[in-house]
């Protein structure tokens, strides 16, 4: 639940050279003033040049816009720092503001405030409510598909471990009259160490739902066994989906985080679309593929160049009713150079498209493909309201896991001192922090996303 | 005012009823307490003990608010122990074995000495109402008493059925009749009534026990008093004894499981998990070779012994055989047999936070009728119901204690927001702000509230003021006096700092001539200061959500876009605040957002 008395902060994704740090709340002017060494912000000014001291010998310049309540977007006092500096410096400024008691905004929190403060009408808010209330099950399902439930499973497992340990510690307090040792000190400390290690592992290696849901998505499609999964694996640099010779191995839409040089995206490895789906499972997989492809920013269409007949590929392309942005010829390594040249000419005339040649086996042209994907993402990207609060959302979740880790660390210290009641307090906090990430609160995460998308004109 | 007309009537004089009648009368309501028998006022129907983990905190809270339980326990206690002494002060709880007759006597005398309180022996039969508001009560003998507020504290008496093996008999307690008419009356008024089960073990003739075969359990050398009104406990302490069940007993019970109502299907309702019968213990924990049994005296004269740990629904002959196998009780004479009891209760989501029923104005419920277990839980509800009945009569807002203020607040909030499938018992782990809700600071949390509503005596006020002034002096000294670059307060806040143990020996502190209670309070406060500060944000969030009131007549089916599950749950519980709504199982933050938007829309039009 949003707290309207917090001073909240969000960083808009850097589009071009300028990054905007937005601070809103009754204390926004004071906080930003303290960041800027105490300059007076009470007088209304459209814009002013400011410099932000990051370290003793390092300061960056920014343009400050102040919007006093109630005439601002949210109805609160708002400060906007338009920074013309590198991401690392933005990161440092952000951290300084967090240290000054700013709270990372939930997705859509600006919009929520706008609504509560009467800056937005009820129909917009109700539209939000409709989606919030879970009537839009598809989004949840899609998000779960994207993540393959991996994060939820991990978080669920860690939460479960914490709760188990917590219950043992609590039992030692509430049932100390029983002649039972519920958990020994050594066991409890060990268990806490394991929990801590797992949270740290999670922090180091996972992506959260918001990232995936808000990131640009790229769907990789094609006929069964045309080499999509191998191509995706080669792009990612490691084995992710099961690859086999059998048709239709990829039974579902698998999403993978692809790190590119200037941006990231989610690569959907879509199930192959056969002509006649056999059984419910295959039918479901095909529906999911088409949905994923339609929802993606663009589609990469793969054709196995080593085949002799491309009839199926053309049929499927028509069946999907989507115009792919990138056409890829796979398994090029199976052909001699002269054969390949002929085949490519044939493909070009059949599909009226330029084909990118790739081979997952030899890694040939994978870098080219990644570059093409990156170019397309950047060219399609606009400063959309959806992405305005993207970094903050990610940070909040990172912060939750980091706070959970901090709490687990503190709990360990208390357990070493045999102080069960204070250890329990920290373990409880750790579990609560993790529940922010788990599926139980996925409704709230979606709410955040929706409110973000109402940041119209901001 | 007519002789049979009162402001407030309390039905039942158990631990809830006694506190309710006392509180209502203290607040100035002309009060009638109806009991089946004067001799059993505030009788310990089960365990002859007050307090315990979580419960001891409640008993201290009742005392801090001006209730009876604390002083009665100090007066009737025969063995005092502070539990969790080796653990943190936040989870330390006082517990005392009591002489149950002396306890009852003390409470009866206190009630008789309370101005504006009348006690009558009668059996209530029918709640009288007009337009969904209470007007009085009709007794079994036909007499009618009128009132503005009625508090039902009927314990296990509502349609009580006792089981000893296959024997079943109606009754609220051994040797006392059940209150079936009253239960029917509640149903007729439209209240939902369900069943719960509990049980009590056998009582033995103390002189027939061979104590040489048992282990002795003594009370504390320095007994810790329950009441903030007392400085020390001076009476003689009496030991308890422990013994253990064995494989012979387990086999006996296993072989005769079909004769146990709990396993034969004769009892269908659930009993408490935290207080299982011996047959449940051996079935659920089959690998445990022995179970501890406490032999606890029920009175200072040591006439009878309560066998804590072997409550059962077994038939008489099996009970006799079991005791023959139990070391120490081989030749014991059974004074009365163990029995299981099933009784009616009203699921507490039918209550407002004041403990008044949502359906019938002026009708309050407290204690086991709300599905709780335990004297302390009952007493605390009784006290609040008494206070709120009186406040309603005088047109005041109800007294509400938050989860951040008292275990009592935690309990009432739990009862109102979650369905139970066993009698509700307090544990310290239920209190998320446990480090602040301690037995040592119950007075500082609640006595000012008790004072402001007029419940606490002038004498208690004065004691509290003296303590507060002493504490303030000590605080100022600890925060201003520095050594090793740190204030004494900061040093006390460090884990395992030796200063805590030496504080009372410092010359400057000796000169202040403070009570031990005050020095302990400062040490404990300092110990937890850092931790409670970290919880402050949570507490603030909690308070904010509680301050957001929800209309009780809100039709959740009308709330656009609310999920069906949420509609169903919220309609059943009709929470009073947004915070309460969020604590109902299955309600998500998103649901709360939807409700907020709905309310904004409704009230802006």
Interface residues (C-beta under 8 A of the other chain):
Chain A: X1 X3 X5 X112 X115 X116 X122 X125 X126 X128 X129 X130 X132 X133 X134 X135 X170 X173 X174 X175 X176 X177 X178 X179 X417 X419 X420 X421 X422 X424 X425 X428 X440 X441 X443 X444 X446 X447
Chain B: X52 X53 X54 X83 X84 X87 X88 X90 X91 X292 X427 X428 X429 X432 X434 X435 X495 X496 X528 X531 X534 X535 X541 X544 X545 X560 X561 X562 X563 X566 X578 X582 X588 X589 X590 X591 X592 X593 X594 X597 X598 X600 X601 X604
